[in-house]
Amino acid sequence: MDIQWGSKEALKFVTNAGIITSNGPHGKNAMTAEWTHQVSYSPGLMAVSIMPGKATYENIVATKEFGINIASVKQNIAASVAGGSTGKEVDKIGALEKLGFESYAGKKINVPMLKGAALNVELKLVNEIPLGSHTLFVGEVVEVNADSEEPLAYHGGKFWKLTEQIEKPTPEQMEKISATVQQYKK
Ligand SMILES: Cc1cc2nc3c(=O)[nH]c(=O)nc-3n(C[C@H](O)[C@H](O)[C@H](O)COP(=O)(O)O)c2cc1C
């Protein structure tokens, strides 16, 4: 079965907005990818699922390196811009600079990175796995910097700021839960 873009099933996920930066045959570029995840602690590996034909896809295939900039709550407009057109037609890095979203040169890769992101990660491509409509690019972390900015959340086709933490169970409730789990010990 399919899970189509924008379907009620697809709208149930809570993800982040990874702004993927690259620099290749289509020049310096940025695109937004909600399918951006850490997939290994040691070595640090991150994966991003990108549709073939995108400028970012072609840049990464050609250069084997890319940046992941986990957008901060102040970068919802940057995430919309990076996801709203293709680097084959628009200089999105230039447009973002003009809109006040500065970039800096990657330290270990020849790719622009976005200032003010919650997390900046520079990666070298280690695996490229075609999976259905998209290709999963797995990169090894070669440089990482976590800013104090809060990450932006993406859910239901909209951007969100996380504000309310769900209360933990009380100590009494915790005791009951632990006792129940113990009863089911194998
Ligand atoms: C919030 C948001 C999330 C997106 N997530 C993805 C994704 O995970 N993978 C993908 O291939 N495209 C995703 N897109 C679409 C790309 O960002 C879009 O096709 C973009 O124009 C590609 O740019 P490029 O051709 O310059 O690489 C997303 C778009 C938005 C707005």
The ligand as an ORCA input file, in Angstrom:
! r2SCAN-3c Opt
* xyz 0 1
  C       8.465     20.745      5.437
  C       8.984     20.052      4.213
  C       9.531     18.790      4.323
  C      10.048     18.102      3.197
  N      10.617     16.872      3.358
  C      11.186     16.267      2.284
  C      11.893     15.024      2.458
  O      12.031     14.489      3.565
  N      12.449     14.458      1.354
  C      12.337     15.018      0.094
  O      12.851     14.454     -0.887
  N      11.677     16.197     -0.089
  C      11.128     16.829      0.984
  N      10.505     18.038      0.830
  C      10.420     18.627     -0.531
  C      11.725     19.305     -0.958
  O      12.203     20.185      0.040
  C      11.439     20.082     -2.255
  O      11.096     19.162     -3.278
  C      12.582     20.971     -2.711
  O      12.084     21.824     -3.707
  C      13.777     20.210     -3.268
  O      14.769     21.161     -3.541
  P      16.011     20.922     -4.504
  O      15.485     20.495     -5.864
  O      16.668     22.269     -4.533
  O      16.865     19.864     -3.875
  C       9.981     18.725      1.939
  C       9.423     20.011      1.813
  C       8.944     20.670      2.947
  C       8.379     22.057      2.798
*
